[in-house]
Amino acid sequence: MTEHFKPPTEAIIKDVLAVIKFDDRGLVPAIAQDDESGKVLMMAWMDSEAIKETLKTGTACYYSRSRSKLWRKGEESGQTQTIKDFRVDCDGDTVLIVVKQQGVACHTGRHSCFFKSINGDGIQVVEEVLINPDTLYKK
């Protein structure tokens, strides 16, 4: 389990953004990992503004490609992610966000977005729905 996250200064945030290799759309993949279990919860995208927001507030913020805007995790569902650690990989082209997940991470109502297992028997759903997704989001 990771200790409490301490928001970095503006100067440190600038240094972090300098080591991240954003793609040609200005995005970088972000993996969210559960602080307690180590389970991978989801993958999303971040732009520089999402990273700044995440680091300043200590709450996960991503970039929604479908809506072309910042997406503060839990803004509609209440299923927030509190930052415990923020890491950049060795190549600078992926970030790992260790989080305390409030509720479920997946829009399907499951704890993780990675709930389909593929093997010789085909595709198997290996996680149950914990919360009805219709109750998570505003229509």
JOPEJO-V865658 format. One record per residue. N is the residue number from 1. RES is the residue in one letter. PHI is phi in radians with two decimals (* if undefined). Layout:
# JOPEJO-V865658
n->(N:N)
res->(RES:RES)
phi->(PHI:PHI)
This chain:
# JOPEJO-V865658
n->(1:2:3:4:5:6:7:8:9:10:11:12:13:14:15:16:17:18:19:20:21:22:23:24:25:26:27:28:29:30:31:32:33:34:35:36:37:38:39:40:41:42:43:44:45:46:47:48:49:50:51:52:53:54:55:56:57:58:59:60:61:62:63:64:65:66:67:68:69:70:71:72:73:74:75:76:77:78:79:80:81:82:83:84:85:86:87:88:89:90:91:92:93:94:95:96:97:98:99:100:101:102:103:104:105:106:107:108:109:110:111:112:113:114:115:116:117:118:119:120:121:122:123:124:125:126:127:128:129:130:131:132:133:134:135:136:137:138:139)
res->(M:T:E:H:F:K:P:P:T:E:A:I:I:K:D:V:L:A:V:I:K:F:D:D:R:G:L:V:P:A:I:A:Q:D:D:E:S:G:K:V:L:M:M:A:W:M:D:S:E:A:I:K:E:T:L:K:T:G:T:A:C:Y:Y:S:R:S:R:S:K:L:W:R:K:G:E:E:S:G:Q:T:Q:T:I:K:D:F:R:V:D:C:D:G:D:T:V:L:I:V:V:K:Q:Q:G:V:A:C:H:T:G:R:H:S:C:F:F:K:S:I:N:G:D:G:I:Q:V:V:E:E:V:L:I:N:P:D:T:L:Y:K:K)
phi->(*:-1.52:-1.20:-1.09:-1.31:-1.94:-1.02:-1.34:-1.29:-1.02:-1.11:-1.17:-1.03:-1.07:-1.11:-1.07:-1.09:-1.24:-1.62:-1.48:-1.70:-1.32:-1.32:-1.18:-1.69:1.41:-2.08:-2.41:-1.20:-2.24:-1.73:-1.77:-2.14:-1.18:-1.06:-1.47:-1.60:1.41:-1.20:-1.29:-1.62:-2.93:-2.21:-2.50:-2.01:-2.28:-1.89:-1.11:-1.17:-1.12:-1.15:-1.01:-1.06:-1.07:-1.20:-1.27:-1.65:1.34:-2.20:-1.10:-2.36:-2.14:-1.93:-1.52:-1.21:-1.24:-1.78:0.91:-2.80:-1.12:-2.26:-1.47:-0.92:1.63:-1.08:-1.85:-1.57:1.42:-1.59:-1.42:-2.19:-1.57:-1.26:-1.90:-2.77:-2.26:-2.21:-2.06:-1.27:-1.04:-1.59:1.34:-1.92:-2.64:-1.99:-2.09:-2.01:-1.54:-2.29:-1.67:-1.47:-1.59:1.32:-1.73:-1.65:-1.62:-1.16:-1.49:1.58:-1.71:-1.08:-2.18:-1.30:-1.70:-1.92:-1.91:-1.85:-1.95:-2.65:-1.06:-1.59:1.89:-1.70:-2.15:-1.43:-1.96:-2.34:-1.44:-1.25:-1.69:-2.39:-1.04:-1.05:-1.14:-1.56:-1.47:-2.12:-1.24:-1.65)
